[in-house]
C-alpha cells in the first residue's frame, strides 16, 4: 500500500498541500520563487520577490 494521496478512480498522485518549491524563471536567477502568475487554463510561471514584476506580463 502506498502513502501517496490519490483521487478516487485514478492512479495519479495528488500534489500534497503545503509549501511547494519553485525556482525563479528569470534568466540566470534560480532563487526560491513564491510568486506565481497564470491566466486560467495556462501553465503557472514562478518568480522570486526581486523579479516578481516579470510575472505580471502573464496576467
Buried (B, 14 or more C-beta within 10 A) or exposed (E): EEEEEEEEEEEEEEEEEEEEEBEBBBEEBEBEBBBBBEEEEEEEBBBBEEBBEBBEEBE
